[in-house]
Structure formats: structure tokens, C-alpha cells
Amino acid sequence: MSIEDEDIDFFNSENKEKIKNFLLTSLKILPVLILVAAMVGAGLNLRNTQNPQSSAVGINNKINNSDTSQASSPLPTLPYQIDTILGQPDDKETMTNRIVANRGFHIGGVHIDSTNRVYVFDSGNNRILGFNSYTGPNQNADIVIGQGQFTDRGTANGNNTVYSQPSNNTIATQPYPNVISTLESPRLTQMATDEEDNLYTVDLENNRILFYRSPFTTDTIADDVWGQPDMNSRNPSCGQSGFPVSSSAFCFSDDGILGQPAGIHIAFMAGVTIDPSGNLWITDTSNNRILRFPKENSTISKTADLVLGQSDFTTRYPAYPYTKSLAQMQKPLALKFKPKTGELYVVEGEWAGEARILVFTPPFTNGMRATREIGRAIYQDTQPTDSTNWEYISGKWVNLTTGLYWPRGIAFDPSGTGDIFAQDSGNNRTVLFASDGAIIDVIGQPNPDVRGCLGRTDQGFIQFDGNKANLCQSDGEIGVDSSGNIYLSTMGNADEKDIVRFSTPLTKNPSGLVISNGSLLHKGWNQYSGKTFMNGYGMSKSYGTSSQLYVSDRQRLLVWNNPSSLSTFAQADHVVGQDNFESNLNNNGGIFNAIGLGAQTIDPAGKLFLASDNRIYIFNIPITSSGKNYSVYKMLYSDWQNSSQNIVWADDGSPVTFNPAGLAFDSRTGALFISDPDRHRILRVKNPLGAATVDLVIGQPDKSSSAQNLGSLNPVRNGLASPTYLSIDNFGNLYVVDASYELNGNRRLLRFNASKLTPQSGNIFPLTNADAVFSKSSFTSRNLEPNQPGSPTAVGFDSANRMLLLSDGYGNKFDERVYFYETPQLGEVVYPDSLIKIPMSQGSSVLFSDEGKLILQDHTWNRLLFTTISLPSVSTPTPTGPIKITLTPTPTTFIPTKTPTITQALFTLGPVADSYVNSNYPNNNSGKEADLKVKTSPTKITFMKFDLTPLAGKIFRSAKLKVWVNDPSNGTTNLYLVPDNSWVETGITFNNQPALGKLIMSFTANASGVYKEIDITNFMKSNPNKIITFAFQTTSTNELSFKSKNIADTSRLPILIFQ
């Protein structure tokens, strides 16, 4: 994945065609671009202003940080102390699952030296693992580079939670602390060893090359460095003031540290190699060039003497698609010398149609042209008649499988059958090319014309154990041993082996699938354990003598006894959904059956409510044991389940459809509140432990309506857009996080006073107005505003009703995501009183314990922080009795002193309606289904409607329609404009469907488990309509299916992105 051109000026209209949205696969990093745009739009600087050192958890489990400086925010700050951490061994780590010696996380390349020692680039853990030799699957590494030990250590430069300087025993493969989701942050490299088996490697985020003298026989401390003046510097030289492009420095990634927005200069891969004369060559990726550092006597110079891709050492001009010459480069990634000829092969470019391998023939001179190129996909101006495997990219139609798409590592074929292997990540395969560029063979697909992935049984390869597998997102350097085996790393599927070995010449089964002869590293992303998390979301705590802490951790529930006495990195006492902490990695077949878990709430009478995709589990507490099939007290089902335990409507007893994202139990009334983001509403459930009925709805006028903001994307006082987290304060007021992650929804917190939460006889849908708004200056704003939470994610209250609010990682700096409110129950527009500068990624839950401590859940940094905050003295009344207290405060009038203006920030629109029609069932409606379908014979056409009212008066540079493909098709899909917008989601059928209008464009969506991105910029700029309907139609009998807006997983919703 890449931004095609570095130095992007997001506000310069001349660059609008240079910006390409990141294509989301299961691991590729669309949120990086969202972060860039959001931070630029908000005028935020990502450079850390805090002291880069913070003390580790010591004997007393204390982590002190009372920094009250206001260098980056005018809000006063409150001192805090982190007392205990769960999920991590100290305050510096943010590991996903548990780091061990025989597993990795985002493996980004394999290098093998002359004695068959194996180096593995473990990018998610900021380390390199070394194996003395390959002995088989699941073996432990013999050395580790970049970390002090094999287990529980995986930081960038020693600390992931602050911006830290490097040393000679650290590396930084991840851009911490600006990593929001490690699951979406892979990095890649190509390493090198010389004739003495010394190791050279790229240290991406430190913008340097490190040299290790025979690390297997000496130590794992770096002995030399290129690109920096010393071992403790990391500045990039990307052409900024004070950091010019030169012959002795590199630009891999600046990550915002030089005043640029994060991601402006970013390299997801870079490589090094040693030529036969001992010279060092590197890909200076973001400077669009190759540098050679000559060997002089016994040492390699720190100044390059030759440059390729540029005419001199001070320029960094990129080469643009389709027009670039053989002397130009766009993000070179990897390079190798061919032993027999001395030719230099360079992987260059990323998108299909521009990506290629350049071949340079010696002698080498500055700025010389390559002799030839191989691997470049066929492209043309006109749409082909059969557009299978064709995609429209930057103004051209490109035949994806005829060449490379996101190429990564390369290796010459040791058998001599072909010329060179290339990792073809975007096509989910490894390609074997002949010297003239012809494709001889592929690994990971049954033939060169197939490119899909993830669960396609007709594709992939045969594992050494005889089972089929997929080579999803084959990335990084290809290792070659002395026996002619090649080693491929794959990132796209956590359930496959990280590294797969193949003999050469390739061996195939009768069906043509290549057969593997070995693998390395356990499958999965690090090791599931009872001490660690994997993007857990949701927690709660019971009280009294049997107090327990409950944490939702994807498809399992972790339980700790006596949370007030826990020590840092304590193991959970029980796990529900697994036989034990390290078994059932997919959690299939148990009580949760691979269904993700989320929000929690507790009934003081002794019940735990646990939200899942389309149901709510209710457990008796305390939890007394572990098990895959632990007993459930009751289940509350959506109507999809057709169960006697469905929640039903109070007026007619019909089942209610919902996908719960937030839960809050009202102990005063015994009611359960459920947020239903798919339908943009809040449900009040009466008697949830008995005959559960919905007797009040907030956010919608009736049962069938499901539009956000009551039909408009403009925020309104009585409407909602993707509400998630819920909480009830001490006065019985309901707080609704009217937002979802990554700046989706209305980006605000709403308060509904207790007096409005009583059901009205005969009126389930009163269209209740919110009483207060937080994080915005009005009920109609969704802009990012200075000194405010950008987009709330969770809130909690202490016994004095003081509130802490957590904010989304997108829109606020990493240490400006915890806000304090003294009197949240007062006022209509409520501003924060203080900021607590706790470094966080994505806060997901907050609660105050009975011991007066605060517990914060950090969703993507995989930890719980038990924290003491020095709060101001109590100045507000504390409720003293249930139900009886009626608080009617006089609202305080707040007059904003500033009118924030946010220009050109990235924003997204979700469809207000979507459905598909089916000629086999001409009178049936499919408006409530989770999947949208496109096919011919029978004819299936998908309709999708958007409200473009928020675009009024706004200027955008690009418009991309994105749909999450769960069943791909090799057929061409046509996107039409539909002139008639009067159709209704729950009423459209094949017989009453509106007529299709003009054809907008055609595309192919033949990869599953990823977003398909459709560039409709030109069409949208000429579209005058406020409401618009798109239709997806095909003449192919191969069905295409993608997710509708009726799903709980907000990361897979159809969206229209403007910038």
C-alpha cells in the first residue's frame, strides 16, 4: 500500500489526480490516509511535546507522569498516575497478543545468508528474528535484533507511547506513537548480508541503515549506521527546510516530525543489497532514487557516489504513471544483483500499470536509463469489451493479472527455470518471470489469470501438510537457501503460516497448485494468552466481596477476580469462549462461535449483559470457571434469529431488529438501553430479564425508518448517526456517543435528561430532543473544533457525577484524548474543563471503581490503565437516593468565543438507503439484508441512495465510493445513475424498481475481504443533485456480493469519501 506521490499538497488542485486512496485489504492501511486528512483539516501537529521518557512499572507498580505543561493546548491539564496496567508488562508496550519466540506479527520479509541462517523481519513487533537454520514449523528463534528479549517486548525505540530517539540496540519499524491500529500497520524490507555474513538492514522509521557484525557469533548491537550522524538521531531528509536531499541521508518516513502531517513522506518498504564489489546499495524510497555507497578499502563510505532515478543527489522528483521513462522512479522498494550478468533489478512503483521491475546493465552511471522493464501490466485508454481482471486506475484501464500490483520482494530463480520471482501482493501471488518479462508461473493461484484470496478453495497452494491455503498479500523479501528453496512471507491471513517454503523448480499437484515443502513460525498474530488482548472493546466491573473485572477481547471474555488488588500484567482468572487461554484461536464451535464481542453493562442484581453482532448474552455473575461453552443465563436476540427470546415491540409484539454497539442498564427503572448504529437509534428495553419489550426509541420516527439524522446527514438535535457507547450518570441522564471510530457519525456526545426517558403511553417514537451536546459548539456541527474532543468514544462518571470523556484517535493528538468535565449534567453546550495528557490510541471504555480509581480501556494499544487522577474538589450535589431525586438544574448559557473553521478535512457519507432486487422473487424486498448482490440470470441489481446535502458550499478534491466485498466476481460491474430517487429501502422490489439512467463507469471487484474503491470524482463534480441513487448492474453470471449498511461492523459499511 502506498500514497503514490510523496510531498502531496492536499489543498493544491493541481495534485488532485496524484492522490489515490489506500485500498483496504485485511491488513493494508486506509486509516493512515484518513489520519493524514483529519489531522491536516484540524490543524493539528503530531510532533510529541512531552518528555520522551516516562518511568517503567517498578516494584510498587507505579508509573509517574504529572506533566502539566500546556505547550500544545490552552486547556488546563490535570496530573495523573498510572498505578497498574493489564494487557502489557509496562507503560511502554502496546503489543497485540503476547510476543513470543516462535510467532510474529506482520512478517515483512525473509533473508537467508550464505550459511543458511534465516532472518525474519517481524515488523509488527519492531524486531528481526534470527534462526541458525531451518528445522521445521514452530521453531523458536535463536537471536532477536531490536529488542532486549524474545518475549513481551516489541517497542519502537524502547517506547511506543511517546516519540523516542533510537539507539544502537533499537529499531523502529512502526511509526509510534502515531500508530492507531497495529492490525493495519504492516511494514516490509529487504535485508542483505555480505561475504562475511554481516547483516545490513533498513530501520524505516529511524531513516537509517544499520550494520551488525556477524550477529549470530557476536551480539545484536548495531555496529555502524548510514543516513544519520550517530546512533541517536532519526531525522529524515525529505527536502524540508533544514533537511535537504543529499548524498548521505534518506527519506523513508517523517511521520509528521518535521512539521508535516503524518504520512506525507512515508515508505512501507525499503531495501538494501551488497554488490559483488562490496558496495552498499539502498532504495531511498520516498526520495524516488537508488543510492550506491562505495566500499573504500575495508569500509563502506557514508557518502553515496552514484544515484539512479534522479539526475543528481539533490533532487527527488517522482515519476508519474504511464508517462515515466526508464530513467525515472516512483518509490523504489527492493533491489537485487543478478549473479551471472551483474545486472541490477529494481522493484519500482506500486499501482498496477505503473509498477514494474527495472533492469540496469553495467557499467552504472549517475541518472542512467534502465536497459528494460519487466512486469508492467497492460493498460489502455478505452474500456475493454470483457473487463475481467481490468481496473480503471488514474485514467487508464489496466489488466491487473498481466503484470505486477503492489510488487514487493524479488529473488532470482535458483533452479534456472525462470529469471526472477516477484512478490505480487495486490494479486495475492508470487510470480515467476522470464528474462523478457513473460509470466512463466505463479504461486498462490491456479493460473496467472486468477487473483482472488481468502477462503477461495479453488485457489491458493498446497501446504506441506496437504491442506489448501491462500497466499494472501505476499509481501517483503524472498529468501533463498543453498538447496534452492524459496521462502515467502504472507500478511493477509492471520490463520495461515507467516512464512511458507517452496522447492525449485516448483512442484505441483494434478490441479496445478504449487506444493509447499515447509513453513516457519506458528500461524496467527503473536500468541493468544491470558495476559494480553487483541483489540478488545468493552469492559465492566462488578462490586462487593466478589468483585470481578470483565473484558471483551474479540471472540472471548476475560475475567479477573478482585481487580482492586491486581498487579501489572496479571493473568486473567477465567476465560469464557475458549477451553483455555491459548486454545481455540478462532473460537469456533463454542458459546460465541467466532462472533465478536463488544459493549458490556451490569445489573446490580447480579447479571452481566454482553453485546455481540446481533444478540446480547446475559450471564450470572460472578463468573466461576473457564470454558468454551460456559453457561448463559439468557440471550436477547434480534429478529434475525427467529427465537422465542427475541426482543419485541411493546405495541404489537413483533420482533425487533438490532445490532448492539452500546449498552447501559438503568438501575432506577430496570430498563436496558441499546444503541443500534446500523439504524441510527437507541432502544429502551423494558424487563430485559423477562419478556423484553422496546417501549421507547430515540432517533427515529417509526419502526421502518433507519436513516441517519432523520434523513439528512446534517446533525440534528433529535436524530442520530451511528451511535455507539452509552452511559447513565448518577442523576439517571443518558449519554449517547453519537459517533463511531475513524471520525464517522456525528462526532459528538449527547445528553438526554432522565425526565425524557420515561415511555409515553401509546407513543414509542416521541422524537426526543437531546438536552446537551459535547465536543461541538452546536447541535448541527460535526466539525473538528480546537480544544475539544474530535470525536468522543466513551464516557464515565465518578460518585460526584464528574465525567471523563475519551476521544477518537483520529482528530486528536495521542496525548490529547482524555477530557474532564466538572458538571456534565448542566448546560446545553458543554465544554471540557481540563485535559489529562495520558498517551492513548483508541479509547473504548471508561469506568470509576469503588476504590476511587479510574480504569481506561485502550482498544488498539491493547491495555487497561488503572489510573489515579488529581481531580478538583467536589462542587456539585451528589444524589443520595434511587429514583426519588429529581434534578432540574438551571441551564447555563455558554457563548462560544470562537467560531472554528475546518477547511478541506476528509469526511464520509453513508447511504441513507440500500437494497437489491431479484428477478426470481419479483415482489420480494431485501432492504433489511446484510449483503447486497449483483448478478445476471437471475437478475440482481443493487440500489444505493445518498443524501448529499452536507456538500452544500463545500469544495472537494476527490470522491470515492467504497464497498466491502465478501464474495468477489471476475465479471464487469456497471455503475449507473438512477434519476428517480423516490424508492424506499423497505419497499423496493424487482417489479417496482426505478429505471436505470446513464452509465457512470464500469469496474471489476475480484478480491474478497477488502474494500473495492470506485473513483467517481469527475462524475460527482458535475452532479447538481442533493439526493443521488447509484445502481450496480452486471451481465455476468458470477455473482458479486458486498456489505450493506445493515451490519454492525462499521469497518465494512458502504461509504462515500470526499476530500
SEBAKOL-279747 format. One record per residue (C-alpha): x, y, z. Coordinates in steps of 0.02 Angstrom, whole numbers, plus 50000, padded with zeros to 5 digits. Each point is the difference from the previous one (the first is absolute). Layout:
// SEBAKOL-279747
XYZ/...
END
This chain:
// SEBAKOL-279747
500005000050000/500605017449967/499645018049968/500525000649820/500885016750010/500925006850149/499985018750038/498135000349971/499215017050025/498244995250048/499365017549962/500775002549829/498794996449860/501444995649885/500324984650105/498244993250002/500444986149878/501554995250099/499064994750155/499404982150003/499054993350149/500794985350084/499164983649951/499494990750158/500444981850009/499924990650163/501625008450049/500305015049887/499915016950073/498555010849943/499915008450172/501735007649973/499295011049862/498465004050103/501165005450140/500995011049882/498485009249937/499185001450169/501575007050081/500305012249858/498205005850005/500055002650186/501635009449993/500824987750119/501854996750017/500464982150038/501715003750071/500154994650181/500275014350123/500094989150154/501564994150087/500504984749897/500414990350157/498754992750123/500424988250141/499654981549985/498884990250115/501064997550154/499884989650156/498495009750058/499174999349828/500065018849984/500225009849840/500205018450039/499555013549877/499375016550068/500475011049853/498845015050005/500775010049858/498825008349879/501175001149853/498774992049879/498325004750075/499305015050094/498924988650107/500674997750176/500694982550031/499744988650149/501404989550075/499814981249992/500864984250057/499844983049918/499954987350141/499744983449909/499914994049820/499124984749932/500434993549827/501795006649998/501544997450111/500305018850018/499475017149937/501114999049846/499294984549916/498444999049889/500214982349932/498574990749916/499814983350087/501594993550083/501695001349915/500954983550001/501494992249913/499084989149873/498665011949938/499975016549911/498855014349956/500015007649825/501494990249933/500765011149867/501394990049921/501234985550014/501875000749971/501194985049998/501895001950009/501354989249920/499954987350144/498104998349994/499685010550154/498255007449989/499545018150041/498155004350017/499395018049997/498655000350136/499335017449964/498525000350119/501174996350145/501415011949947/501284986149992/500974987749893/500014981750049/501504989349958/500034981049978/501644990449991/499174988749871/498304994549942/499434984450094/498125000549975/498395008450053/499825008850167/501855000450045/500615013450120/501165013749940/501824999750055/500325018750002/498945015850002/500535017049933/499165016150056/499354993550167/500844994650160/499094983350012/498924987949901/498405002050101/498895014750046/501105013149915/499565008349836/500215018950013/500645012449874/501565007950075/499564993450172/498325008750023/498424999649893/499065013350097/501155014849969/501115005849859/501694992550047/501755001549932/500894984349940/501584991650063/501174986549938/498884986250071/498305006049939/499085000649836/498345008149953/498994991349866/498395008450059/499685018950013/499585000550185/499225009150089/498965004349847/499474982149967/498154998850035/499714982149945/501444987749996/498884987649909/500055012049851/501835005050005/501094987449908/501755004849944/501214991049884/501844999349960/501404991749905/501544996150103/501744995549942/501524990350059/501775001449933/501304986449970/500435000150187/498164997950045/499865017350075/498225006449999/499365016349922/498205005250029/498855014849973/499375008450159/498485008149920/499335012150130/501755005250052/500495004049820/501614990350008/500934984449948/500744989550139/501504988249992/500204985050117/501664991050001/499624981349991/498545001150123/499884981150024/501804998950063/500225016950086/498515009950063/498425008649939/500605017850030/500185010449842/501805004049956/499785013449867/498705011549923/499655008849835/498805014549977/500245007550174/501475008650084/499914988350150/498994985850079/498835011950091/499315010149853/498534996349886/499605015549897/499484996949820/500695009949855/498475002549892/500365017349934/499295010150144/500855015650064/501554994650094/499914982249936/500475000749816/500144985349884/501824994949995/501214985949961/500134994350181/498224999850070/498344991549964/498145003050001/499064984550051/498715007850117/499835016750089/498384995350090/499615018250030/501575003650102/500595014449890/498385009650008/499234990649854/498394990250024/500324981750037/500124989649843/500575013649880/501654990849980/499744981950041/500804984049938/499214983350038/501534991349933/501825003449962/501474988749961/501884997950000/501184988849905/501874997149981/500754998649826/501434988249956/501285013750037/499325002750175/499135016549964/498415003950095/498435004349900/498385006350077/498285005049941/499725017850063/498164996749976/499155016550037/501355009549906/499644989349846/501794994349972/501344986850023/501645004450086/501674990949992/501245001650143/501734994349941/501114988350095/501665008550029/501354988150060/499154990550142/498615012350040/498475006449910/499885018749976/498635010150085/499795010549842/499224993149842/500965001049838/498604995049880/498145003449984/498674991949891/498265007049975/500595018150014/501215010549900/500965005550156/500094997850189/498895014850045/498404996449904/498594988150041/498785001649856/498734985949991/499564991049841/498165000049960/498994985349931/499994995849817/501175014249948/501574995850099/501594995949907/501274986550034/501055012750095/498645004950123/499354991550157/498495000950113/500344992650172/501304986549965/499774986050126/501244985949974/501544996049897/501114985149958/501534996549893/499914985649878/501524989050037/500424994749822/499825016849912/500245013150136/498375008249948/499055009850131/498144996250018/498945013350089/498194998150056/499215017049968/498245006950006/498504992550087/498355001449907/499634988449854/500485008449838/501445009650079/500824986350104/501464991549917/501734992750019/501375010649920/501564991349938/501635010049995/501494993249907/501775004450058/501015010749992/498945011250110/499965019049986/499045013750087/498215002049939/500194986449868/498524992049915/499524982150034/500314987749860/498244993050010/498494997750112/499044984450042/498404996550093/499025015449949/498154996349978/499165003649834/498965015949996/498965009549874/498905015449984/498374991349957/498964988050100/500214982249936/498504990049943/500384986750129/500665009250153/500354984750106/501565003950102/500025017749931/499935015250113/499885018649965/501525008150082/500515018249977/499175002249832/500494983349922/499254982749991/501264987850072/500024981249980/500524995550176/500584982149977/501135003849852/501265008050115/500415005650176/498845008350125/500855005750160/501604990449964/501174997250147/501494988450014/500944991349861/501184985249986/500864991849853/499394982549959/501314988150071/499444986049885/500255010149842/498254995649937/499575018449997/500895016350031/499295008150155/498644997450131/499025015450055/498805002150145/498405006349917/499045005350154/498505008349918/499664984449897/500294988350149/501354990049915/501854998149967/500445001149815/501424991649907/500555010549852/501094995749852/501405012249959/498915007849865/498595003450125/498874985649952/499084991950146/500594982050011/499104994650159/499145005950158/499924994350181/498395003050095/498814998849852/499494985649885/500525010249847/500605017649957/498245006249961/499364998150179/500355012350141/498724997450140/500354994950178/499304995450171/499044983850008/499904996549813/500234981149996/500365000149813/501525011050028/501595000450102/501314986650023/500224983450089/500805001050172/501344987650049/498674991250106/498874997449848/498715013250042/499565014249883/500485017750049/500045017449926/501495011149963/499125015950051/500985016149987/501694992249965/501215013150060/501815004350033/501654992149955/500054982349928/501284989150088/501044987249903/501014986150082/501454990049932/498864985449954/498985010949883/498495002050113/499125016850002/499155007350155/498475011249983/499205010550136/498145003649995/499025012750100/498224999049941/499324985950107/500404998050185/499434981949991/501334994749875/501854997150030/501035015949999/501384992649892/499804986449869/501424990449914/499994993249822/501284989649905/500595005349829/499604995149867/498235001650066/499064983950036/498134999249962/498534988750033/498894993549857/498905015550015/501465011549969/500215006650176/501785002250060/500474988850147/500945007150150/501374990050085/500075009250166/499505014850108/500725010850136/499175008350152/498344995650079/498455006649914/499115015050072/500525017250060/501104996950151/499334988450136/498295000350080/500225000450188/499125003950162/501085015450023/499755009249836/498665006749884/499655001349814/499055016149974/498804996850143/498455011050007/498855000850150/500234997650187/499025000750163/500284996950184/498954992150136/500115005950179/499974993150176/500914985250077/500024990149836/500555014449890/500554995449824/500635009149846/499314994349831/500855004149835/499374996249824/501484994049898/499374996649824/499194982750009/500314996850183/499625007250172/501435002050124/499635000850187/501085006150144/499554997350183/500295013750129/500525013649876/500485012250138/501474988850048/500674995949827/501815002549953/500625005749830/499914986749863/498964988450108/499234985049914/498124998749994/499194987450116/498724993649875/499655000249815/498284997149923/499964994249820/501624989950003/500504983550079/501535009250068/500935016149967/501014993449853/498774988349915/498615002249872/500865014349912/498475002849891/498814996050142/498934989649882/498644988850067/499875007350174/498765011550081/500565014949897/500424989849843/501225012749928/498795014550027/500835016150055/499575006850173/499815018250048/499135011350124/499534994550175/498905005850143/499554992850169/498354998250092/500365002850185/498924984750035/501384989049929/499884999049810/501295004249869/499345006049831/501204997249856/499695006849823/500424990349844/499625001949815/498114997050006/499684993850176/500325003750182/500674986850120/499465000750182/501074991050130/499794997250185/501455007850093/501224996850071/500764989349862/500654984650090/500994990249869/500684999749822/499344990949848/499545000749818/498194996250045/499765009450163/498185000850054/498955015049945/498545006350105/499055006949851/500235006649822/499135015249927/499874997649813/499715011349853/498544994549891/501264992249879/500144985850124/498144995549997/500114995050181/498764999750143/501285011050088/499825014149875/499785017750063/498295005749938/499085016449974/498905005150146/498515004649890/499794984649890/501214986750063/500954998749835/501874996750012/501245014449998/501525000149886/501575007150078/501904998949998/500595005750172/501535011150017/499695007750170/499104994550158/499465009250157/498954992750141/498915012450093/499964993950180/498635012450044/498734992749879/500714982949958/500055004549815/501404995849879/500525012949870/500754993449837/500855010349864/499614993649826/501225009149884/499434991249842/498295008050021/500635015750086/498934998250155/499954996050186/498824986750066/499314999750177/499634982050049/498784997150141/500214984350106/501564993449911/500104984950116/498214994949964/498845003949855/501145013249922/499075013749907/500535016449918/498915014050067/501045015349949/501085004449850/501175014949983/500555005749828/498654993149884/498165004349968/499384982249972/500504981749988/500424999949815/501085015749996/501874997850008/500745015849925/501345009150096/499515017150065/498204996749951/500404999649815/501385012949988/501844998450037/499985017150083/500024997250189/498335003950080/499455001250181/498804985449996/500924988849877/501534988850009/501384993649887/500874983850050/499765001150189/501114988250099/500525001750182/498655003250133/500135005150182/498805005750136/500575012650131/499525001350184/498455010249959/499334987249876/500465010349846/500464990149845/501595004449906/500144994349819/501634999949903/499275005149833/501514994649903/501024984949948/501864997649976/501035008949868/498965016050004/498404991749943/498285005050059/499625017150075/501615000650103/499115005950157/499344994950170/498165003450041/499125000650168/498184995250019/499335005050170/499184986850109/498315008749987/499954995949814/500384981550021/498304995150066/498944991249868/498445008949941/498424989949991/499604995949821/501545009049931/501604989849982/500765012949882/499895017450080/501495006949902/500815006150160/501165015049989/501704998450081/500255011650148/501875003049977/501404997849875/501854997150040/501545002049888/499075011549880/499465018250011/498244996249939/498814985649968/500235002149812/501914999449993/501124985149969/501605009849968/501584996850096/500175014650121/501545006150094/500174995350184/498584987549983/499934981149980/500004996949814/498804985450009/499504992250168/500134981350026/499544996850183/499535008850163/499944995650185/499455008350162/500675000350177/498915000650156/499935019149989/499374998749821/501605007149927/500304993149826/501504993649903/499844999349811/501134990149883/500255006249823/500344991249835/501814997949946/499545008849837/499825018550032/501015002050161/501844998150042/500504983950087/500125008950169/498425010649978/498674986550006/499415000650183/498895014750053/499265004950169/498285008150029/499565006950172/498105001249980/499454990449844/498194999950061/499895019049980/499855010449843/499544997749819/501685002249914/501294992750118/501875002949983/501404990250084/500765007250158/501684991249991/501094988449899/500904984650067/501524996549893/500014981150012/500734992749839/498634989449920/499534993049832/498154996049987/499095001250166/498524988250008/499364999450180/500205009850161/499394996250176/500315005450177/500274986150126/499334999650176/501765003450061/499975017149916/501154994449860/499725002649816/500144985849873/500275004749817/499884987349858/501185003749855/499234990349857/501444999349873/501475001850120/499324984550084/500035005150182/499015005250153/500705014650101/499585000750185/500275018450031/499935012750141/499575017649942/500125015450110/498235006449972/499395016750066/499035000150163/498164995649986/498905015249971/498394992049941/498614991050094/500104981150012/498384990249982/499594990350157/498564988649957/499324990049855/498555006549894/499445012950128/501205013649951/499405011549862/501355012049944/499445014449890/501525011249988/499905017249924/500954998749837/501535010749987/500135010149840/501654997049912/500515012349865/501424993249894/501415012649984/500644992649838/499194993649843/501144986049943/500264997849815/500644983549936/500485000149817/500184985349884/499874986750136/499604982749936/498214994650035/498914985249958/498184997049958/499084983950026/498494995049894/498315005150066/499254984749914/500644984549911/499214984049936/500054988149854/498644992449890/499894982149934/499074994649843/499694982850076/498985008450138/499275015149911/498895005650144/501224997050144/500945013950089/501804997850061/500225016650090/500464992450167/501314987749939/501835001350048/500634996549823/499685008849835/500104989649841/500325002849815/499754986549869/499144995149839/498974984049980/499125002950115/500145018849989/500555008250162/500245018850003/500575009950151/499365017650036/500885012150118/499375017450047/501025014350076/499485016850071/501285012749939/499305014850095/501605001650106/500975003949841/499125016749980/501305013849989/501454988050019/501454997149881/500694982649983/501474993149903/499494982049983/498514988650025/500154981250024/498594987550021/500554984950102/499134983550028/500634985350105/500074984649889/499604983550085/499694989849841/501015006449850/499644998249816/501115000049848/498605007749899/499815018349956/498855010050112/499195015749929/499615015050109/498475009949943/499175016150053/498164997550043/498975015749966/498534994850111/500425001450187/498254996550065/500314981550036/499984994250181/501254987850076/498664988950077/498845001149849/501044998149841/499754983949902/500454993549828/498285004549935/500005018150064/501855004249980/500425016949922/500745000649826/501885001249979/500725016149930/501705003649924/501514988950025/501275008150115/501394987149988/500414981550007/501154990350114/500494982750060/499974994850182/500904983250003/500835000450171/499084995150159/500185006450176/500515017349939/499215016549954/499725002849815/500355018249965/499095008449855/500645017049946/498495010849954/500855016950021/499605006749827/498204994650009/499715007450172/500745016849951/498705001549862/498554993550103/498765013650057/498844988550098/499775000250188/499364982150000/500834987349888/499704981649963/501294988149929/499574983249923/501214985449985/499634988749851/500934986449907/499854988149854/501064987050089/499284984050072/501355000650134/499165008250149/500795014950087/499535002950182/500485014150116/499455006150171/498495011150024/499735013650129/499034987350105/501524992750088/500765003250171/501815000049942/500275018349959/501674996149918/499094991649854/498585011949963/499765007549826/500655017750003/500245015049887/501625009150044/500325018249954/501605009850016/
END
